Amino acid sequence: MRTRWHASLVLGLCISTANAAGSACLEGAETGLEKLYCEVVAEGGGAGLPSPTDFKRNDPQVQALLLRRPAGRLGLEVPQPGASATADARTQTEQADTQPEVAEPENNPPADGGQLADCRLEGQRITCPERRFDLAMNQPNSRLADGALEPDNRLGLSSYKGSRKDEEAVRRYLSDAYDRYIPKMVDIGLGANTMSFTAFHHAFHIMEDGGVDFARRMEQTFTLLKQDKKNLAVKPRYHDELPGDLSLCMEINRDIVVCDDVGTNWVYISPSG
């Protein structure tokens, strides 16, 4: 049963874990982005990234988008697409030699900078001055809203029409699509079985590369999940891991916060939502 849920949720894709860090990876890096990929993996931030071979197959704009979040969490700067590994290293060295050191302020707020700035992560709860968010569990069908598993409840993503080389357009599209995907998974009682944004992004490019409409395939998968949910029992959670830092979290909407460390996803919901 667990295998069936897992297979459905990742859309039948085998999203490789990049674990080829080390000297061999760095020696094969020809661009600044490939070098950064090796550094991210070596620092333990590569969960959810494609394999080294698949990473190199992506164009530089997509590589930069894939690395933005995991690199940011490690305090690593994403180089400009097209920079060579040696040129990028030389530029960073020159900048370090010429720019004065700036003291970092202590107790920086989360990168979100919005309603989470004054909040605290307390395991299965995020506590804010005027409200709280509780970790979402998978729900039995008896606790779902009427019609949640019926055909009329659709995921409803729009198809992407722009160029996938337009990094900013892709980011906006996937951000909007993800903001709809998460609440819809909560609606059908699968808040504890959601994809991270990195996995969501990776699935988009693999499908579109294969000539598959991402929005249509996601709708088909959502339909299958509803059918399975009608007939299969689910555990509240399938692991005991919890996010380690509020900087891993971001708002989806006023009532939902999502945290992820690239490999694992957690959804927190406000009881008032």
PyMOL commands that set and color helices and strands:
alter all, ss='L'
color gray80, all
select helices_A, chain A and resi 2-9+23-27+32-42+52-57+60-73+85-98+141-143+167-187+197-209+214-231+246-248
alter helices_A, ss='H'
color red, helices_A
select strands_A, chain A and resi 120-122+125-127+132-135+249-253+256-260+265-269
alter strands_A, ss='S'
color yellow, strands_A
deselect
rebuild
show_as cartoon
